Amino acid sequence: MSHEVFEKELAMCQKLYKKNGGKCNWGECEKCGVIPLLHKLGTGELVENAEDVKSLKDSILL
């Protein structure tokens, strides 16, 4: 995944999170796996630990 696409996808998550109060068309951001998936595709680093996933989402969405 190119860095440009990675940044655009994360920006879309941020925008929808703020606009819709933590939800998008796929469901609730708290339960969503898109950010960890994008992180893996964009950086090659797999984040599986629940605390690490929460920290990653908080750093991107908040």
ABEGO torsion letter per residue (X at the ends): XBAAAAAAAAAAAAAAAAAAGGBBAAEBAAABAAAAAAAAAAAGBBBABAAAAAAAAAAAAX
